[in-house]
Each structure stands twice: as C-alpha cells, then as structure tokens.
Amino acid sequence: MKPNCNADSNPGSNPVRDGLLFVSRMALAAVFALAAYHKLFGEVGASGRFTGPQDFARAVDAFEVLPKSLVPAATFVVPWVEAVCAVMLVVGFWTRAAAGVLALALVGFIGLVISAIVRKMSLTCGCFGAVQLFCPKELGWCNVVQNTALLAPAVFVLAKGHGRLGIDGACGRGSGACESARGAGVVDGGGAST
C-alpha cells in the first residue's frame, strides 16, 4: 500500500495553525540559538579567547541565588540546553519537549529578573552579549515583558505540538509514511499513533 503523507488527508490538519507553529518554533530557535552562542562564545577578548563563558559566569554569580560552587555548572549547562532545544525546534524533533524546557527556562529567567528588581540590584543582562533584543542592557521590567512575550510561543508550541512541518510531523498522527515504515520495521516508536 502506498503511504499517504498529504497533510490534507488528516482531518485534524490546519494549515494556519501549522504555519503559526512553524513560525513560533523558528522564532524561539533563533532567539535561543543567539543566546546560546553568546553565552558559549561571546566576543573575542584581548587574550584572543572567547569571553562568553566568563561573562556569563559573572552574570549568573551576580544574581546571588546559586552557591558559588554551582555557578560553573549553570554556566556550562544553560547554554547547551538552549542550543540543543533550538536545534530540536528547527528540525521539529521532540518539539513539545524542547518548547517545554524553554518555557520552564523562561519562567525561571522571569523569576530571577523579578527577584533582582525586588532586591534593588543593579544588574546587566548577560544573555545576548553585546546584542540586546528589545530591552536596555540594565535589567528591569522590560526584561520581564520581553521574556513573557517569548514565553507565549513556547507555550503555544507546547500546547499544540509540532504541526506538520518537521520530523515529528512526518511521524505524527495521520501519517501513512510512518505507519508503513513501522510495518516494515524501519521506524521503532517515536511517533504518535491513533
């Protein structure tokens, strides 16, 4: 039997929703890939080395919420999680998981910023290096609004899924290709089935 991968054969398919999901995924991926790049590499300093990890470590430490012993771990883990989630969103693989992790990270970032504002701390944003999205370098309520705006597409993708564009979409509900591949022993799990 010939597989039928046409999105129109799926009664639940919605091209507008799928387009919005794709745009949401790409926007989140771009923002978090940029953030990960600057945290991992940053600018080239006077020594000829990338200063991103040191700058990010100082930014994490400045919030005074982690013990000094955990700052290096956070400095290492956060940008790699952001980078991996960005790639997962671009290719549409484990899309909901990636969006969920980034949504949790954004909630955490929002909490950290509010905590710094309440404690009247004068901190700068270490997320994007010299680049700023919409807010000035000094942390304030603008960063809370910015992160809340980024949270919206993350929650949308988490709630609605991958859409039809991406690896998850190819193996999602209504895809004859993955059902045929499973029958032939090519695909072992990973896709939703009905």
C-alpha positions, 0 to 999 in steps of 0.5 A: 500500500502506498503511504499517504503523507498529504497533510490534507488527508488528516482531518485534524490538519490546519494549515494556519495553525501549522504555519503559526507553529512553524513560525513560533518554533523558528522564532524561539530557535533563533532567539535561543540559538543567539543566546546560546552562542553568546553565552558559549562564545561571546566576543573575542577578548584581548587574550584572543579567547572567547569571553562568553563563558566568563561573562556569563559566569559573572552574570549568573554569580551576580544574581546571588541565588546559586552557591558559588560552587554551582555557578560553573555548572549553570554556566556550562549547562544553560547554554547547551540546553538552549542550543540543543532545544533550538536545534530540536525546534528547527528540525521539529524533533521532540518539539513539545519537549524542547518548547517545554524546557524553554518555557520552564527556562523562561519562567525561571529567567522571569523569576530571577529578573523579578527577584533582582528588581525586588532586591534593588540590584543593579544588574546587566543582562548577560544573555545576548552579549553585546546584542540586546533584543528589545530591552536596555542592557540594565535589567528591569521590567522590560526584561520581564515583558520581553521574556513573557512575550517569548514565553507565549510561543513556547507555550503555544508550541507546547500546547499544540505540538509540532504541526506538520512541518518537521520530523515529528510531523512526518511521524505524527498522527495521520501519517501513512509514511510512518505507519508503513515504515513501522510495518516494515520495521524501519521506524521503532516508536517515536511517533504518535499513533491513533 
